[in-house]
Amino acid sequence: MTFLETDVQGSDHICHDLMEDLIAIDEGADTEREFIGNAHRVTMTSAGVVIEALADDTLTSDDTATPPVLHADANAESSPMAATVDAAPAAKAAKAAKAIPYTTGFKHFREILEDWEAFILDDDFDDDTLDDDYE
């Protein structure tokens, strides 16, 4: 999940905050919680979790976006490699495309978050320089 790598990263504090949000929803203290990170917005409800990219060009519903158009320059005789790029078709396609949200179950998101927390905490303690026998 890109969300874990770009927004949670190695922060067990963010993991704890998200877990507290999930617990609040699970216990009925709240019906919805939202987390906005570096690149994603996460909306948590008892029905499930929706992860949305904050940048429109991260994931698109149109995988066949028009590539930039290459035009030969008028001065092509002086340089056969001279050309200009018209990025307008690609820019229009990128603006028209919407980011596809990722939806998962409440329990599944909690399990993934618990696994990520275990992974980052395990990574913190696998440093050989922290061992007493390290020379």
C-alpha positions as CSV (number, residue, x, y, z in Angstrom):
1,M,0.0,0.0,0.0
2,T,1.5,3.3,-1.1
3,F,-0.4,4.9,1.8
4,L,1.7,3.1,4.4
5,E,4.9,4.1,2.7
6,T,4.2,7.7,2.0
7,D,1.9,8.7,4.9
8,V,2.6,6.4,7.8
9,Q,6.2,5.7,6.9
10,G,8.1,4.6,10.0
11,S,6.0,6.4,12.5
12,D,4.5,4.3,15.3
13,H,2.8,7.4,16.5
14,I,0.7,7.7,13.3
15,C,-0.1,3.9,13.6
16,H,-1.3,4.5,17.2
17,D,-3.4,7.5,16.2
18,L,-5.0,5.5,13.4
19,M,-5.6,2.5,15.7
20,E,-7.3,4.9,18.2
21,D,-9.6,6.1,15.4
22,L,-10.5,2.5,14.5
23,I,-11.1,1.7,18.2
24,A,-13.4,4.7,18.6
25,I,-15.4,3.7,15.6
26,D,-15.5,0.0,16.7
27,E,-16.7,0.9,20.2
28,G,-19.4,3.4,18.8
29,A,-17.8,6.5,20.3
30,D,-17.7,8.0,16.8
31,T,-19.2,7.1,13.4
32,E,-16.5,8.4,11.2
33,R,-12.8,9.5,11.4
34,E,-10.6,11.0,8.8
35,F,-6.8,11.1,8.5
36,I,-5.0,13.4,6.0
37,G,-1.4,12.6,5.3
38,N,1.3,13.5,2.9
39,A,-0.3,12.0,-0.2
40,H,-3.6,10.3,0.9
41,R,-6.9,11.0,2.7
42,V,-8.3,8.1,4.7
43,T,-11.9,8.0,5.7
44,M,-12.8,5.3,8.3
45,T,-16.3,4.2,9.1
46,S,-17.8,1.0,10.5
47,A,-18.7,0.0,6.9
48,G,-15.1,0.2,5.7
49,V,-12.2,2.4,4.9
50,V,-11.6,4.5,1.8
51,I,-8.1,5.7,0.9
52,E,-8.0,8.5,-1.7
53,A,-4.9,9.9,-3.3
54,L,-4.7,13.7,-2.8
55,A,-3.0,14.2,-6.2
56,D,-5.2,13.5,-9.2
57,D,-2.4,12.0,-11.3
58,T,-1.4,9.2,-8.8
59,L,-4.0,6.7,-10.1
60,T,-6.2,7.4,-13.0
61,S,-9.3,5.8,-14.4
62,D,-8.0,6.5,-17.9
63,D,-4.9,4.4,-18.5
64,T,-4.9,5.4,-22.1
65,A,-4.1,9.1,-21.6
66,T,-3.0,10.8,-24.8
67,P,0.8,11.1,-24.8
68,P,2.4,14.5,-25.6
69,V,2.5,15.4,-29.3
70,L,5.9,16.0,-30.9
71,H,6.0,18.6,-33.7
72,A,8.9,19.3,-36.0
73,D,10.3,22.8,-35.7
74,A,10.2,25.2,-38.6
75,N,14.0,25.4,-38.3
76,A,14.4,21.6,-38.7
77,E,16.7,22.1,-41.6
78,S,19.4,23.6,-39.3
79,S,19.0,20.8,-36.8
80,P,17.4,17.5,-37.6
81,M,16.8,16.9,-33.9
82,A,14.9,20.2,-33.4
83,A,11.3,19.6,-32.2
84,T,8.7,21.0,-29.8
85,V,6.5,19.1,-27.5
86,D,2.8,19.9,-27.2
87,A,1.8,18.6,-23.8
88,A,-1.7,20.0,-24.0
89,P,-3.3,16.6,-24.9
90,A,-1.6,14.9,-21.9
91,A,-2.5,17.8,-19.6
92,K,-6.1,17.7,-20.6
93,A,-6.3,13.9,-20.1
94,A,-4.6,14.2,-16.7
95,K,-7.1,16.9,-15.6
96,A,-10.0,14.9,-16.9
97,A,-9.0,11.7,-15.1
98,K,-10.1,11.2,-11.5
99,A,-8.1,9.4,-8.8
100,I,-9.5,6.0,-8.1
101,P,-10.1,5.5,-4.3
102,Y,-9.1,2.3,-2.7
103,T,-11.8,0.7,-0.5
104,T,-11.3,-2.0,2.0
105,G,-13.0,-3.6,5.0
106,F,-12.7,-2.1,8.5
107,K,-11.2,-5.3,9.9
108,H,-8.8,-5.8,6.9
109,F,-7.5,-2.3,7.3
110,R,-6.9,-2.8,11.0
111,E,-5.0,-6.0,10.3
112,I,-2.8,-4.3,7.7
113,L,-2.1,-1.5,10.1
114,E,-1.2,-3.9,12.9
115,D,1.2,-5.7,10.5
116,W,2.8,-2.4,9.4
117,E,3.3,-1.4,13.0
118,A,5.0,-4.7,13.8
119,F,7.1,-4.3,10.6
120,I,8.4,-0.8,11.5
121,L,8.9,-1.7,15.2
122,D,10.8,-4.8,14.2
123,D,12.9,-2.8,11.8
124,D,13.9,-0.4,14.6
125,F,15.3,-3.2,16.7
126,D,17.1,-5.2,14.0
127,D,20.1,-2.8,14.2
128,D,23.2,-4.9,15.1
129,T,24.9,-1.8,16.6
130,L,22.3,-1.9,19.4
131,D,23.5,-5.4,20.5
132,D,25.8,-5.6,23.5
133,D,28.3,-7.8,21.6
134,Y,28.7,-5.3,18.8
135,E,32.3,-4.2,18.4
